[in-house]
């Protein structure tokens, strides 16, 4: 038998002790379904790369939003007075100067910047269209405020000060919509993490099923090795090494395909993150390194899944 020849091929070989070479005592590399398992691991790794890439992008987007609006306020002087009448540009300019002076006098305020007409037009043009003529269009007055410490008490004090100047002046702390956006990105990141976990569990189940199939295919050889005194660890290493090699091949292919897909998506999306609203699809160095480590994670999962599966099956053998 082939199994007997492999066991006694060398005189000095001890039964149940693995050699340093890559020779299999069990013909696992000739088993059916090897290509399918490699393809499955590649697909799982590809999906993991895409899910992690989406999670990293959402994290960068949320961080940019939070850092860009931290301790920052926007004061709006509406162009329309309560009742429907419109303010003249001179009235808006007067109220803007008066409001800016009041803001600068507050100790919690670090900087105050009155936004010019061109700046206001640049802010609303993405919503109204680049080709729209703003001539004769009533524009509100906007003031950008940076706080030293944006505590709720300090913000409420500023609101009270502005109401004393004019009841129509509105102070926006960006809290409501920013919380909603951060909550949404947090939920999407959790979904991406859940998908990654499901992919890992699916990979474990696939590896365990493949190992059980291999053991059933070579049951006679495994039982013979077991009965002749080969240790469980020796037999386990045969399957463990086989699963690791297949997982490595599949994971490398899946990671390369996923990385290429992310690169193409980033190139097709262009530099959409410059507005601060759209996510930046270009991953940082730490994110790239994390994706590169995915094949190592796949190999670890495959190795452990194969080890525990084989040991469990062997424990049931006589």
N, C-alpha and C positions, 0 to 999 in steps of 0.2 A: 504493500500500500504506500501511497505518496506520503502519508503522514508518518509512517514508520521510517521511510527513507530520510525524511527531513529531520526526524528526531535523532537518528544515529549516523548522520552524514559525517560528523567529525568525532574522533575517538575521545577527545578531551572535553567535549561539550557535556555539561551537566544538564540533566533533565529539569525542565522548568526554569532555566536561567536564560534570559534573553541575551542575544549577541548584540554587539555594537552596530553591526550592519543593518541594512534595511530589509533583510530577507524575511519573508513571511513563512512561518510554518503552516499557516492556513492560507489557501489561495484566495484571499479576500479581494485582491486587485482584479481578479477575473470574474467577480460576482456580477450578476445582472443588476441593472438599476444604478450603477455607479454614476453614469452621465446624468441621469435624472436628479440624483442627490446633489451633484455639483451645480446643476441648473437651479435647483430649488434654493440652495444656500445663496447663490448669486442674486436671485430675485429678492430674497429676504434682505440681503445686505443692501441692494439697490433701494428698496423701500425705506430701510432704516436711514440711509444717507439722505434721501429726500425729506423724511420726517424731521431728522435732526437739522437739516439745512433750513427748513421752514421755522423750526423752533428758534434757531440762532438768529434768523432774520427778524422775527417778531420781538425777540429780546432786545436787539439793537434798536429797533424802532421805538419800543417803549422807553428804553433808556434815553434816547435822544429827545423824545417828547418831554419826559420828566425833567431832564437836566436843562433843556432849553427854556422851560417855563417856570423853573424853580425860583421862588422869590421874585417873580415878575408879575406886574399888573398892567392892565390896559384901561385907560380912562377915555370914555367916548362922550363927546359933546354933540348930541344929535342935531342934524340939519333941520329937523322938524320940531317945532314947539308943540307942547301939549295943546290940542285944539285944532291942529292942522296947518297952522301958518309956518312959513319957512324962515329960517334965520339967514341973514345976509352974510357973505364971507367975512365982512368986517366984524360983525357981531361974534362969529365963531372964533376969529383970531383974537378978539378981546377976551372972550371967555377962556380961550386956551392959555393966554399969557397969565391971566389972573389965577387960573387953576394951577398952572405950573409953579407960580410963586408960593401958593399955599402948600403945595406938595413938598417943595424944597424946604419949607420951614419945619416940616415934621422930622423929628430925629430918627425915625425908623426908615426913612427914605434915603437911598444912596444916590441914585441918579434919576433925572427927569429929562425926557427928550420929547419935544413937540414934533410930531411927524408932519413933514411938508405935504403939499398937495400931490406932488409926484409920488411920494411914498404911499399915500392913501390909494392913489390910482393903481399902483403896482400890487397892492394887497387885494383889491377887488377885481382887477382885470381877469384873473383866472376863472372867476365865477361868472363875469358878465361878458367875457370875450376880449381878445386882444385888439380887435378892430373897432371896438366901440369908441365913439367920440365922447369925451367927458365935458366938452364945452357946454356950459349952461346947466350941467347936471349938479344938483346940490350934494355936496360931499360933507360928511361929518368931520369934526375935529377929533384927532386921535393923539393921545399922549402915552408914551411908553414909560413905565415906572419900574425901577429895580429897587427892591427892598433890601435893607441890611439883614433884617430878620422878619420873615413874613408870618408873624403870629396872627391868630384870629383877632386878638385884641387890637393889634396895630391896624389891621385891615378895616375893622369896624370903626376905628377912630378916623381913618381917612374917609370912609363913607360919610360919616357925620360931618366932617369938614367940607366935603364936596356938596352935600345937600344944603349947607349954609350959603354956598356961592350960588347955586342954581339947582332947583329940584329935578331938572331934566338930565343932569349929568349922571352918567352911569359908570360904575367901576366894576370891571370884570376881573376876577381872580383866577379864571380858567379852571376852577375846581370841578364844576359839575361835568362838563364834557370830557375833561381830562380823566376823571375817575371812570367814566363810562368806557373810554378808549382803553385805559389800562386794564380795566376789568375784562374787556373783550380780548385783548392780547394775552392776558393771563389764562383765560379759558382756552384759547387756541393753543397756547404753549402746553397746557395740561393735556389737551387732546393729542398733540404731537408726541408727548412723553408716553401717553397711554398706548398710542399706536406702536411706538418703539418697543414697549414692554410686550405687547401682543406679538410683535414680530419675533422677539427673543423667545417667547414661550412656544410659538409655532415652530421655530427652528429646533428647540429642544425636543419637541414631540416628533418632528421629522427625523432627527438624528436617532432618537431612541427607537422609533419604528424601524428605521433602516438597519440598526444594529440587531434588533430582534429578528429581522428578516434574514440577515447574514448568519446569525447563530442557528436559525432553523434550517437554513440551506446547508450549513456545514455541521449539523448536529452530531453526526457520527464521528467526525474528526475531533470535534470539541470533547465529546464524551470519552473518546479514546485517550486524548491528551490528559483529560481529567483523571481517568482511571489509572493511567500509567504513572501518575505522581506529579504531573505538571501543576505548579502552584496556580491558584486563582489569579494572582497578580500577573503571572507570566501570560496567561491566556488573555487577561484583560488588556494588557499592553498591546497585544496584536490588534485588537479591535480599536483600541484607543488611538493608536498611531494611524491606523487606516482612516478613521473618522477625522482626525486632525488634518491629514494631508488633503482629503477631499474638501473639508471646510475651508482650508487655506486657499485652495484653487478657486473655489466658488466665491469666497469673500473678496479676494483680490479682483476678480472680474467684476463683481457687483459694485465694489467701491470705485473702481475706475470708471464704470459706466455711470454711476451716480454723480461722481465728480465732474465728468464731462457734461452731464445733463445740467447740473447747477451752473457750470461755466457758460453754457449756451443760453440758459435762462437769464443769467446776469448780463450777458452781452446784448441779448435781444431787448431787455428792459432798459438798457442805457443807464443814465445817471439820474434816475427818477427820484432818488432820495434827497436831492438838493433842496426841494421845497420844504422838507421837514414833515410832509404829510405822508408821502409814499415811502415804503420800506427800501432801505439800501440792500440790494441783493448781492453785494460783494462781501464775502466772508472774511473775517480777520484771521490772523495767524493762529491764534489759539483754537479757533473753530476748525481750521484746516487740519491742525494737528489732531484734534479730536476725531475727525472723520478718518484720518489716516490710521488711527488706532482701532478702527472698527474690525479689520481683519484679525487683529489679535484677540479682540473680544469674541469674534465668531469662533476662532480656534479654541479658546478657553471653554466656551459653551459646548462645542462639539466634543471636546475631550472629556469634560466632566459628565456630559450626558451619556457618552459611550461607556465611561468607567462605571457609573452607578447602574446602568442598564445591564451590563455584562455581569457585574458582581451579584446583582439581584437574581439573574437567571441561573448563574452557577451555584448559588446557594440552594437552589431547588433541586440540583442534580445529586445523584447518589455518590 
